[in-house]
Amino acid sequence: MLEVHDVPDQIMDRLLGRLASRGLDGFVHFQTSRARDNVVLHYLSGVQGLEDSGVVISLGSEPVLLVKDFEGDRAKNSGRIKDVRPTTTIPLDKAMVELEKVIAEKRLKGKKIAIDDSELSVEVYLRLKKMGIELVPFSDQVKDLRMIKTEQEIDKIRGAAMIASESLKELRKHLDENLTESQLGALLSLDIENRGAEKSFIHVQFEQNASFPHHISASTRVASPGFLVVDLGARVEGYNSDITRTLTVGEPDSEHNRLFRTVQQAIEEATRRVAPNAKVEDVAKAARDVIASAGFPQPEHRIGHGLGLNVHEAPIIEKGFPGTLQEGMVIAIEPGVYIKGKTGCRLESDLLVTSDGVEELDTPFCPLVL
């Protein structure tokens, strides 16, 4: 079996290539926020849940991962960076002293160093400015890198989508038990955890509550007839799924059926447009055209988004947004129709852009049917 450090580090290689092509000498990052929010550090190091930790990457030498003193063994065993240095990183003053030592060791003083300006705190940014390095904003490049997933990343998202789908299938068994939205959400959460994943988020919305794109599950009882919109995400090793199904409680009437068929056709038409080099706005337009033709109101939210370490990340799938889809992107497509004060319907699938089209990561496990 391959050890962690024996796996080719595509992420680091791609980052180094971008740094070199732009005349930059390295990349520095340090995050102090909640561990789950430190996605850039996770992305570069391969280690989940680090806080008060940082990385120094320089062209021509091994990257260094600076972690809390008690995190050393875990970082070495689960991450991709070989040079892990456990140290006391609290308070921030001590962390910055250690970080500056590594910057000096890597001979980065006076050099142009990339930073992820979208994730770096102002406090850390101001500390770095005093270290004798020229800071160059690089967040757009990191976002571009994160859009194209490696095989390892895809496998984790695929696993998360499979678990979310199977949990939704299990939920169908409880729809005639007169439970509340919150109780159904709790059953989903437990099922996701029993399948070996974490709950990322869960929204359970019945009939009138489903007329809002997002509603906090509450004490509303789920009793026939009506639509139950369930939007949920599972997380596997930090990577998220994001799927939505509209389930029927009792027998749907003709208007509910027409609403569902419209949204189903909208997601199918959008999915047909997913392929390498397809314009993101064309994918969104395909879904919106179906909804418009049926005479329903347009959803106020975007039609889709990228998916990975964040539930919502680049690219944005919507009319008026630039960009094209590329092989290796994972996106979620989520058209919906909301009839204010009455009901709502949304369907969402997680899609992998392949060399010749698209792979649906969740639909085989939880079909888009009434």
C-alpha positions as a Python dict, from the first residue, in 0.01 Angstrom:
ca = {
    (1, 'M'): (0, 0, 0),
    (2, 'L'): (124, 347, -85),
    (3, 'E'): (209, 573, 207),
    (4, 'V'): (61, 923, 209),
    (5, 'H'): (391, 1080, 104),
    (6, 'D'): (431, 834, -185),
    (7, 'V'): (119, 965, -360),
    (8, 'P'): (207, 1216, -636),
    (9, 'D'): (121, 1562, -508),
    (10, 'Q'): (-69, 1707, -802),
    (11, 'I'): (-197, 1999, -597),
    (12, 'M'): (149, 2112, -487),
    (13, 'D'): (297, 2056, -833),
    (14, 'R'): (25, 2267, -994),
    (15, 'L'): (71, 2541, -736),
    (16, 'L'): (449, 2550, -789),
    (17, 'G'): (395, 2572, -1164),
    (18, 'R'): (170, 2874, -1128),
    (19, 'L'): (411, 3044, -891),
    (20, 'A'): (703, 2992, -1129),
    (21, 'S'): (510, 3110, -1436),
    (22, 'R'): (429, 3437, -1259),
    (23, 'G'): (780, 3504, -1135),
    (24, 'L'): (696, 3439, -770),
    (25, 'D'): (932, 3277, -524),
    (26, 'G'): (693, 3110, -285),
    (27, 'F'): (361, 3100, -104),
    (28, 'V'): (290, 3171, 264),
    (29, 'H'): (-31, 3103, 451),
    (30, 'F'): (-133, 3103, 817),
    (31, 'Q'): (-485, 3058, 950),
    (32, 'T'): (-619, 3130, 1297),
    (33, 'S'): (-993, 3081, 1241),
    (34, 'R'): (-1202, 2780, 1333),
    (35, 'A'): (-1043, 2458, 1214),
    (36, 'R'): (-1329, 2362, 982),
    (37, 'D'): (-1302, 2694, 801),
    (38, 'N'): (-936, 2654, 715),
    (39, 'V'): (-995, 2507, 373),
    (40, 'V'): (-688, 2658, 205),
    (41, 'L'): (-459, 2502, 464),
    (42, 'H'): (-643, 2171, 426),
    (43, 'Y'): (-621, 2193, 47),
    (44, 'L'): (-245, 2251, 42),
    (45, 'S'): (-143, 2022, 329),
    (46, 'G'): (-398, 1744, 302),
    (47, 'V'): (-463, 1770, 677),
    (48, 'Q'): (-814, 1837, 806),
    (49, 'G'): (-904, 2054, 1099),
    (50, 'L'): (-586, 2255, 1154),
    (51, 'E'): (-608, 2585, 1336),
    (52, 'D'): (-336, 2828, 1438),
    (53, 'S'): (-121, 2664, 1172),
    (54, 'G'): (55, 2766, 854),
    (55, 'V'): (253, 2663, 550),
    (56, 'V'): (562, 2803, 379),
    (57, 'I'): (614, 2690, 20),
    (58, 'S'): (925, 2790, -174),
    (59, 'L'): (1043, 2704, -521),
    (60, 'G'): (1331, 2459, -513),
    (61, 'S'): (1290, 2321, -161),
    (62, 'E'): (1052, 2116, 50),
    (63, 'P'): (742, 2292, 183),
    (64, 'V'): (710, 2334, 559),
    (65, 'L'): (391, 2282, 760),
    (66, 'L'): (385, 2462, 1095),
    (67, 'V'): (129, 2315, 1339),
    (68, 'K'): (41, 2319, 1706),
    (69, 'D'): (277, 2112, 1920),
    (70, 'F'): (18, 1835, 1979),
    (71, 'E'): (-77, 1811, 1608),
    (72, 'G'): (260, 1692, 1479),
    (73, 'D'): (197, 1319, 1459),
    (74, 'R'): (-149, 1357, 1306),
    (75, 'A'): (-19, 1600, 1043),
    (76, 'K'): (269, 1370, 951),
    (77, 'N'): (43, 1066, 922),
    (78, 'S'): (-245, 1220, 727),
    (79, 'G'): (-88, 1502, 525),
    (80, 'R'): (119, 1531, 210),
    (81, 'I'): (393, 1760, 346),
    (82, 'K'): (694, 1575, 486),
    (83, 'D'): (851, 1861, 681),
    (84, 'V'): (603, 1908, 965),
    (85, 'R'): (716, 2125, 1256),
    (86, 'P'): (512, 2105, 1574),
    (87, 'T'): (555, 2413, 1791),
    (88, 'T'): (373, 2640, 2029),
    (89, 'T'): (164, 2860, 1802),
    (90, 'I'): (-45, 3033, 2069),
    (91, 'P'): (-46, 3325, 2117),
    (92, 'L'): (-9, 3457, 1763),
    (93, 'D'): (317, 3635, 1855),
    (94, 'K'): (487, 3296, 1902),
    (95, 'A'): (347, 3162, 1577),
    (96, 'M'): (477, 3460, 1383),
    (97, 'V'): (825, 3420, 1532),
    (98, 'E'): (835, 3058, 1414),
    (99, 'L'): (691, 3149, 1075),
    (100, 'E'): (954, 3419, 1023),
    (101, 'K'): (1229, 3170, 1110),
    (102, 'V'): (1109, 2937, 833),
    (103, 'I'): (1086, 3227, 586),
    (104, 'A'): (1445, 3321, 666),
    (105, 'E'): (1559, 2958, 644),
    (106, 'K'): (1404, 2927, 298),
    (107, 'R'): (1580, 3250, 193),
    (108, 'L'): (1257, 3422, 108),
    (109, 'K'): (1345, 3756, 266),
    (110, 'G'): (1319, 4029, 6),
    (111, 'K'): (1138, 3795, -236),
    (112, 'K'): (794, 3807, -397),
    (113, 'I'): (566, 3577, -201),
    (114, 'A'): (209, 3480, -293),
    (115, 'I'): (-71, 3491, -37),
    (116, 'D'): (-435, 3388, -49),
    (117, 'D'): (-573, 3734, 18),
    (118, 'S'): (-932, 3606, 38),
    (119, 'E'): (-861, 3378, 336),
    (120, 'L'): (-577, 3552, 518),
    (121, 'S'): (-688, 3754, 820),
    (122, 'V'): (-597, 4123, 834),
    (123, 'E'): (-407, 4053, 1156),
    (124, 'V'): (-181, 3791, 996),
    (125, 'Y'): (-143, 4001, 680),
    (126, 'L'): (-11, 4295, 881),
    (127, 'R'): (234, 4066, 1064),
    (128, 'L'): (362, 3921, 736),
    (129, 'K'): (418, 4269, 592),
    (130, 'K'): (677, 4330, 863),
    (131, 'M'): (884, 4024, 771),
    (132, 'G'): (1072, 4172, 478),
    (133, 'I'): (882, 3994, 202),
    (134, 'E'): (675, 4138, -81),
    (135, 'L'): (321, 4003, -56),
    (136, 'V'): (145, 3933, -387),
    (137, 'P'): (-233, 3862, -396),
    (138, 'F'): (-290, 3511, -532),
    (139, 'S'): (-640, 3410, -424),
    (140, 'D'): (-773, 3403, -780),
    (141, 'Q'): (-508, 3146, -873),
    (142, 'V'): (-583, 2930, -569),
    (143, 'K'): (-954, 2936, -659),
    (144, 'D'): (-867, 2833, -1015),
    (145, 'L'): (-657, 2545, -887),
    (146, 'R'): (-932, 2430, -650),
    (147, 'M'): (-1189, 2418, -933),
    (148, 'I'): (-1010, 2125, -1101),
    (149, 'K'): (-1025, 1828, -866),
    (150, 'T'): (-771, 1548, -840),
    (151, 'E'): (-886, 1186, -849),
    (152, 'Q'): (-848, 1167, -471),
    (153, 'E'): (-1072, 1472, -426),
    (154, 'I'): (-1331, 1336, -669),
    (155, 'D'): (-1344, 1004, -482),
    (156, 'K'): (-1423, 1184, -156),
    (157, 'I'): (-1698, 1396, -312),
    (158, 'R'): (-1840, 1088, -485),
    (159, 'G'): (-1847, 909, -150),
    (160, 'A'): (-2019, 1204, 16),
    (161, 'A'): (-2280, 1219, -262),
    (162, 'M'): (-2345, 846, -233),
    (163, 'I'): (-2397, 868, 143),
    (164, 'A'): (-2631, 1168, 115),
    (165, 'S'): (-2833, 987, -151),
    (166, 'E'): (-2864, 668, 50),
    (167, 'S'): (-2970, 866, 358),
    (168, 'L'): (-3243, 1036, 156),
    (169, 'K'): (-3367, 698, 36),
    (170, 'E'): (-3385, 587, 398),
    (171, 'L'): (-3581, 898, 491),
    (172, 'R'): (-3862, 802, 254),
    (173, 'K'): (-3958, 527, 500),
    (174, 'H'): (-4056, 785, 762),
    (175, 'L'): (-4277, 1018, 557),
    (176, 'D'): (-4607, 875, 687),
    (177, 'E'): (-4515, 898, 1056),
    (178, 'N'): (-4646, 1255, 1114),
    (179, 'L'): (-4299, 1376, 1221),
    (180, 'T'): (-4183, 1737, 1223),
    (181, 'E'): (-3931, 1889, 985),
    (182, 'S'): (-3678, 1898, 1268),
    (183, 'Q'): (-3735, 1534, 1359),
    (184, 'L'): (-3685, 1426, 999),
    (185, 'G'): (-3368, 1634, 988),
    (186, 'A'): (-3241, 1461, 1302),
    (187, 'L'): (-3305, 1119, 1144),
    (188, 'L'): (-3109, 1227, 836),
    (189, 'S'): (-2820, 1354, 1046),
    (190, 'L'): (-2797, 1029, 1242),
    (191, 'D'): (-2815, 819, 927),
    (192, 'I'): (-2535, 1018, 762),
    (193, 'E'): (-2314, 968, 1067),
    (194, 'N'): (-2399, 597, 1084),
    (195, 'R'): (-2274, 567, 725),
    (196, 'G'): (-1934, 708, 822),
    (197, 'A'): (-1966, 1070, 713),
    (198, 'E'): (-2036, 1403, 881),
    (199, 'K'): (-2344, 1614, 832),
    (200, 'S'): (-2252, 1926, 640),
    (201, 'F'): (-2600, 2083, 649),
    (202, 'I'): (-2966, 1979, 635),
    (203, 'H'): (-3276, 2177, 533),
    (204, 'V'): (-3614, 2004, 559),
    (205, 'Q'): (-3903, 2215, 425),
    (206, 'F'): (-4265, 2108, 394),
    (207, 'E'): (-4519, 2263, 155),
    (208, 'Q'): (-4561, 2633, 250),
    (209, 'N'): (-4214, 2637, 406),
    (210, 'A'): (-4081, 2501, 77),
    (211, 'S'): (-4187, 2823, -92),
    (212, 'F'): (-3864, 2973, 45),
    (213, 'P'): (-3533, 2865, -111),
    (214, 'H'): (-3391, 2820, 240),
    (215, 'H'): (-3594, 2763, 555),
    (216, 'I'): (-3470, 2660, 899),
    (217, 'S'): (-3635, 2329, 984),
    (218, 'A'): (-3888, 2376, 1264),
    (219, 'S'): (-4187, 2220, 1440),
    (220, 'T'): (-4405, 2203, 1127),
    (221, 'R'): (-4551, 1856, 1098),
    (222, 'V'): (-4511, 1673, 770),
    (223, 'A'): (-4857, 1541, 689),
    (224, 'S'): (-5019, 1473, 352),
    (225, 'P'): (-5070, 1613, 106),
    (226, 'G'): (-4776, 1828, 5),
    (227, 'F'): (-4418, 1863, -116),
    (228, 'L'): (-4125, 1801, 114),
    (229, 'V'): (-3803, 1964, -9),
    (230, 'V'): (-3492, 1813, 147),
    (231, 'D'): (-3157, 1981, 83),
    (232, 'L'): (-2860, 1815, 249),
    (233, 'G'): (-2489, 1766, 233),
    (234, 'A'): (-2262, 1496, 371),
    (235, 'R'): (-1891, 1551, 427),
    (236, 'V'): (-1619, 1289, 372),
    (237, 'E'): (-1266, 1384, 483),
    (238, 'G'): (-1357, 1750, 447),
    (239, 'Y'): (-1517, 1721, 102),
    (240, 'N'): (-1887, 1798, 63),
    (241, 'S'): (-2185, 1680, -133),
    (242, 'D'): (-2492, 1899, -189),
    (243, 'I'): (-2809, 1736, -317),
    (244, 'T'): (-3178, 1826, -306),
    (245, 'R'): (-3485, 1613, -365),
    (246, 'T'): (-3853, 1704, -360),
    (247, 'L'): (-4052, 1421, -205),
    (248, 'T'): (-4429, 1383, -211),
    (249, 'V'): (-4630, 1322, 103),
    (250, 'G'): (-4962, 1172, 2),
    (251, 'E'): (-5094, 1193, -354),
    (252, 'P'): (-4980, 1500, -551),
    (253, 'D'): (-5248, 1694, -739),
    (254, 'S'): (-5217, 1801, -1102),
    (255, 'E'): (-5053, 2136, -1020),
    (256, 'H'): (-4791, 1972, -795),
    (257, 'N'): (-4724, 1723, -1073),
    (258, 'R'): (-4680, 2001, -1331),
    (259, 'L'): (-4449, 2190, -1096),
    (260, 'F'): (-4234, 1884, -1036),
    (261, 'R'): (-4215, 1788, -1404),
    (262, 'T'): (-4104, 2141, -1492),
    (263, 'V'): (-3819, 2138, -1240),
    (264, 'Q'): (-3724, 1786, -1346),
    (265, 'Q'): (-3705, 1895, -1709),
    (266, 'A'): (-3505, 2204, -1609),
    (267, 'I'): (-3234, 2003, -1432),
    (268, 'E'): (-3225, 1749, -1716),
    (269, 'E'): (-3181, 2020, -1980),
    (270, 'A'): (-2906, 2190, -1778),
    (271, 'T'): (-2728, 1858, -1723),
    (272, 'R'): (-2731, 1790, -2098),
    (273, 'R'): (-2531, 2110, -2148),
    (274, 'V'): (-2258, 2006, -1904),
    (275, 'A'): (-1936, 1923, -2094),
    (276, 'P'): (-1580, 2053, -2127),
    (277, 'N'): (-1574, 2407, -2271),
    (278, 'A'): (-1949, 2459, -2216),
    (279, 'K'): (-2025, 2815, -2105),
    (280, 'V'): (-2154, 2831, -1748),
    (281, 'E'): (-2422, 3080, -1851),
    (282, 'D'): (-2550, 2842, -2121),
    (283, 'V'): (-2599, 2569, -1860),
    (284, 'A'): (-2797, 2808, -1641),
    (285, 'K'): (-2997, 2943, -1936),
    (286, 'A'): (-3109, 2591, -2031),
    (287, 'A'): (-3272, 2547, -1690),
    (288, 'R'): (-3423, 2896, -1679),
    (289, 'D'): (-3570, 2862, -2029),
    (290, 'V'): (-3765, 2553, -1924),
    (291, 'I'): (-3906, 2731, -1619),
    (292, 'A'): (-3998, 3038, -1823),
    (293, 'S'): (-4172, 2831, -2090),
    (294, 'A'): (-4390, 2669, -1824),
    (295, 'G'): (-4495, 3010, -1693),
    (296, 'F'): (-4350, 2963, -1346),
    (297, 'P'): (-4152, 3235, -1163),
    (298, 'Q'): (-3776, 3221, -1197),
    (299, 'P'): (-3569, 3119, -892),
    (300, 'E'): (-3393, 3414, -734),
    (301, 'H'): (-3088, 3202, -650),
    (302, 'R'): (-2819, 3091, -894),
    (303, 'I'): (-2872, 2773, -1093),
    (304, 'G'): (-2550, 2609, -980),
    (305, 'H'): (-2208, 2629, -820),
    (306, 'G'): (-1882, 2447, -769),
    (307, 'L'): (-1842, 2193, -491),
    (308, 'G'): (-1548, 2069, -286),
    (309, 'L'): (-1398, 2167, 48),
    (310, 'N'): (-1665, 2437, 54),
    (311, 'V'): (-2029, 2361, -21),
    (312, 'H'): (-2035, 2669, -244),
    (313, 'E'): (-1723, 2751, -441),
    (314, 'A'): (-1618, 2847, -792),
    (315, 'P'): (-1741, 2829, -1060),
    (316, 'I'): (-2075, 3007, -1038),
    (317, 'I'): (-2326, 2855, -1281),
    (318, 'E'): (-2550, 3144, -1379),
    (319, 'K'): (-2646, 3374, -1664),
    (320, 'G'): (-2420, 3674, -1694),
    (321, 'F'): (-2118, 3499, -1539),
    (322, 'P'): (-1806, 3437, -1749),
    (323, 'G'): (-1618, 3113, -1776),
    (324, 'T'): (-1645, 2763, -1913),
    (325, 'L'): (-1662, 2420, -1759),
    (326, 'Q'): (-1347, 2208, -1764),
    (327, 'E'): (-1274, 1841, -1714),
    (328, 'G'): (-1229, 1765, -1344),
    (329, 'M'): (-1473, 2025, -1215),
    (330, 'V'): (-1742, 1910, -973),
    (331, 'I'): (-2056, 2123, -978),
    (332, 'A'): (-2405, 2118, -830),
    (333, 'I'): (-2702, 2211, -1049),
    (334, 'E'): (-3012, 2321, -853),
    (335, 'P'): (-3307, 2475, -1040),
    (336, 'G'): (-3618, 2541, -836),
    (337, 'V'): (-3962, 2699, -852),
    (338, 'Y'): (-4116, 2873, -550),
    (339, 'I'): (-4485, 2967, -529),
    (340, 'K'): (-4503, 3217, -245),
    (341, 'G'): (-4726, 3112, 42),
    (342, 'K'): (-4811, 2779, -123),
    (343, 'T'): (-4530, 2539, -205),
    (344, 'G'): (-4194, 2494, -371),
    (345, 'C'): (-3991, 2240, -561),
    (346, 'R'): (-3615, 2208, -612),
    (347, 'L'): (-3393, 1933, -749),
    (348, 'E'): (-3016, 1931, -718),
    (349, 'S'): (-2752, 1689, -840),
    (350, 'D'): (-2375, 1676, -807),
    (351, 'L'): (-2201, 1642, -1143),
    (352, 'L'): (-1845, 1565, -1247),
    (353, 'V'): (-1732, 1716, -1578),
    (354, 'T'): (-1559, 1436, -1767),
    (355, 'S'): (-1355, 1433, -2085),
    (356, 'D'): (-1661, 1349, -2294),
    (357, 'G'): (-1947, 1494, -2093),
    (358, 'V'): (-2074, 1442, -1741),
    (359, 'E'): (-2097, 1185, -1463),
    (360, 'E'): (-2390, 1216, -1223),
    (361, 'L'): (-2248, 1140, -881),
    (362, 'D'): (-2575, 1096, -692),
    (363, 'T'): (-2874, 1036, -921),
    (364, 'P'): (-2831, 656, -959),
    (365, 'F'): (-2868, 623, -581),
    (366, 'C'): (-3162, 862, -542),
    (367, 'P'): (-3353, 911, -869),
    (368, 'L'): (-3511, 1243, -965),
    (369, 'V'): (-3863, 1104, -972),
    (370, 'L'): (-4182, 1155, -773),
}
